[in-house]
Amino acid sequence: NSQTGYLPILTMPDNGAEPVEQQDNSTKLLAYSSMREAAFAQLQSAYDASKATTAGSLSQFLARCSELSEIRDRFYHYSDTIMELNVLVPAENRIDVQGALKAFDDVYYEIRAVESNIKSKFQKIPPPAPSEIKLPRIDVPKWDGQLSTFQNWFALYNSVVHKGPSSKTSKL
């Protein structure tokens, strides 16, 4: 009994059916299997939406993607419960878990890849930050265009620009 920590003794019904507790576990197993299939159907709907080509369909797909983690959590919870119940029912009533998990993961990660691809295409790349290098102001003398004053102007220009006190990097 439950007070001593032992499982209750199962009795076979007179009509040859399974023991009552096994029937209950088989019923639970079928219920969790149905819930797992419903979660997979939601995932499949998101996958089908990933094949969309219109802007509205893409928006619907991205909205479905926001639900994917919750769907995945439920699917794994149902699968864990199915594994626990599988050991409590006869072998012929057991439900495959590994195949369903692999199928779910294949579709789930395909959807995530499409989602990532779509988001990366629509992300705005910020323009490069404007360069704000402040160079010192150099007052360069202006040549008046007279050939007779060119040599004096050029000597003054060289002394201010090329030989002046400014560093080489500030002259660039």
N, C-alpha and C positions, 0 to 999 in steps of 0.2 A: 504494500500500500504506500501511499505518498508520505506517511509519517515515518516510515522506516527507510525511505530512500529507494525502495525497489519499485520497478514498474508494475502496474496492475496486471493481473493474470487475464489474458484475453480468452474469451470463450467463443466458440464457434456457434453461430446461430444454427438452429435445427434445419433450415432450408438449404444448407450447404454454401451459403454466401460467405464472403470474407468476414473476418472479425470486425466488430463495430469500429474499433480504433483505427484499423487499417483503412476502412472505408472513409473515415473522416480525413485521414492523411491523404488518401487518393483524391478526395474532393478538394482539399486545400491545394494539392499539387496542380490539379487542373485549373483552379482559380488563379494561382500565381502564374501558371503558364499563359493563361489568357491575358493577364495584366502585362506580362512581359511582351506578348505579341502586340498588344495595343501600343506599348512604348516603341516597339520596333516600327510599327506602322507610322507613328509620328515622325520617327527618324527618316523613314522612307519618303514621307511627304516633303520633308526638308531637302532630301536628296533630289527628288523630282523637281522641286523649285530651283535647285542649283543649275538646272539646264535652261533656265529662263533667258530670254534675250531682250525683253523690253525693260525700260526703267522701272515701271511699276512692279514687274515681276522680280526684279533684282531687289527692290525695297522689301517686298514680301519675303524673299529668301533671307535677307539680312535680319529681318525681324524674327524669322524662325530660328536663326542661328543663336539669337540671344537665349533661347530656351534649351539649347542642346545639352548644356551641362546638367540641367535638372532632369532631362530625359535620360541621360546617361546614368545619373545616380539612381534613378528609379529602376532602370533596366538591370543594373548590377545588383541592386537590392533584391529584386524579384529572382534573379539568377541564383544569388546566394541562398535565398529561402528554398528555391527548388532543389538545390544541392543538399540542403539539410533534410528536406522531406524525402528525397530519393532514397536515402538509407533506411527510411521507415516503411517503405512500401515494397511489395514484391517486385522482382527484377522486370517482369513484363509490363509493369505500370510506370517505370522510371522514364524520365524525360531527359533528352540530351541537353547538356549545358554548354560544353566546349564548342560545339559547332555553331551554336547560336551566338556565343560570345565573340567568336572569330568573325562571323558575318556582321555583327553589330559594329565591331571595331573597324572593319574594312570600310563600311559605309560612313561611319562617324568621322574617321580621319580623312576620307575623300571629301566630305562636306567641309571640314575645317580647312583643307587645302584650297578649295574653291573660294571659301570666305576670305582667307588670307590674300589670295590672288586679287579678288575684287577690291578689297580694302586698299591694297597697295597701289592699285591703278587709280583710285579716286583720292588718294591722299595728296594734299597740296604740298608741293615742295616749296619751302619758303625761299624767297630770293636771297641771294648772298647779302650779308650785311654790308652796307656802304662803308667804304674805306674813308676814314676821317683822319688822315695824316696831316698834321699842321706843320707846314714848313715855314721857316722864318722868311719874312719879306726882305727881298733884296731890291734896292733902288738902283736900277740899271740906267745909266745916262743914255739919252736918245741922241742919235746922230742927226744932224740937220740936213744931211744929204750933200753938203759941199765937200768936194774932193780935197780941198786944201785943209779941212779940219778932220779928215778921216784918221790920220795917224795919231793925233792927240786923243780923239774919241776912242780909238781901238786900244790904246795904252791904258786909258782910264777904265774901259770895259774889262780888260784882262785883269787889272788890279782889283776890281770889285768882284768879278765873277770867278775867275780862275785862281787868283792869288790872294783873295780876300780871306778874312778870319773865319768864314763859314767852313764847317766840316764837309768832307766829300759826300756823305750821304744826304746832307741838306741841299747840296747842289744838284742832285739828281732830278 
